[in-house]
């Protein structure tokens, strides 16, 4: 997983780890561990992050470099 992507997205929006943790209903220390890659991010949290940053799950997990998701036909 590309843990640095969530850090970069957060920093691009000038949001602190504490603010992201509050949005996700978790402790700041837990969010910090997500960004460092020391613990896995639950799927429901990944979905909230993707929705918040308006990116695809594939982008968050490093399957693509395209931030936007494309609807399947």
C-alpha positions as CSV (number, residue, x, y, z in Angstrom):
1,X,0.0,0.0,0.0
2,X,1.1,3.5,-0.7
3,X,0.8,4.9,2.8
4,X,2.6,8.1,1.8
5,X,-0.3,8.9,-0.5
6,X,-2.6,9.6,2.3
7,X,0.0,11.8,3.9
8,X,0.5,13.7,0.7
9,X,-3.2,14.2,0.1
10,X,-3.6,15.4,3.7
11,X,-0.8,17.8,3.5
12,X,-2.0,19.1,0.1
13,X,-5.2,20.2,1.9
14,X,-3.3,21.6,4.8
15,X,-5.1,19.3,7.3
16,X,-3.4,18.1,10.5
17,X,-3.3,14.4,11.5
18,X,-5.6,15.4,14.4
19,X,-8.2,16.8,12.1
20,X,-8.1,13.7,9.9
21,X,-8.4,11.5,12.9
22,X,-11.4,13.4,14.1
23,X,-13.1,13.1,10.7
24,X,-12.4,9.3,10.8
25,X,-13.5,9.0,14.5
26,X,-10.1,7.5,15.5
27,X,-7.2,8.6,17.7
28,X,-4.5,10.8,16.2
29,X,-1.9,8.1,17.1
30,X,-3.9,5.6,15.0
31,X,-4.0,7.9,12.0
32,X,-0.2,8.5,12.4
33,X,0.3,4.7,12.3
34,X,-1.7,4.6,9.0
35,X,0.6,7.2,7.5
36,X,3.7,5.4,8.6
37,X,2.4,2.0,7.4
38,X,2.8,0.4,10.8
39,X,-0.8,-0.8,10.8
40,X,-3.2,-1.6,8.0
41,X,-6.0,0.7,7.2
42,X,-9.4,-0.9,7.4
43,X,-11.4,-1.0,4.2
44,X,-14.2,1.2,5.6
45,X,-11.6,3.8,6.5
46,X,-10.0,3.6,3.1
47,X,-13.4,4.3,1.6
48,X,-13.9,7.4,3.8
49,X,-10.5,8.6,2.9
50,X,-11.2,8.1,-0.9
51,X,-14.5,10.0,-0.5
52,X,-12.9,12.8,1.5
53,X,-10.0,13.4,-0.9
54,X,-12.2,12.6,-4.0
55,X,-9.8,9.9,-5.3
56,X,-10.2,6.3,-6.2
57,X,-9.4,3.4,-3.9
58,X,-7.0,2.1,-6.5
59,X,-5.1,5.4,-6.2
60,X,-4.9,5.1,-2.4
61,X,-3.6,1.6,-2.5
62,X,-1.1,2.2,-5.3
63,X,-2.8,0.2,-8.1
64,X,-2.9,3.3,-10.3
65,X,-1.4,6.8,-10.5
66,X,-4.7,8.2,-11.7
67,X,-6.4,10.0,-8.9
68,X,-9.8,10.0,-10.4
69,X,-11.9,6.9,-10.8
70,X,-13.7,6.1,-13.9
71,X,-17.1,4.5,-14.0
72,X,-17.4,1.2,-15.7
73,X,-19.7,1.0,-18.7
